[in-house]
């Protein structure tokens, strides 16, 4: 597992916004520290050294409790 980054916000459309440590490929599976699927990479944008990544969550229900959580690529 490779550390992707930390969730910084949740968009109005329900996507998770992550400040990533590198630029992943679209569609890659994103996991939490317990190796449970959180979702998949939807979009990568911003500077190449520290891009922003939006993640389409697997579950429709997203809560503000996720902000600050670490995410990994599986």
C-alpha positions, 0 to 999 in steps of 0.5 A: 500500500502506498500513502496517497494523502489526507482528506481535506474536504468534501465537495457539494457533490459528495466527492472527497478532496485529498491533498495527495503526495503524488499524482495517481491514475484515474480509477485507482482503488483508494483504501483506508488504513484498515485496507477497506475500500473508500472509493476510486480516484475521479480526478487529479488536478493542481501542481504536479508535486502536490496535486489535489485528487477527488475520490468518488466514494464507494458508499453514497453516505459521506460524513464530515468525520472522514476529514483528516483521515489518511488514504492509501492506494491499493 
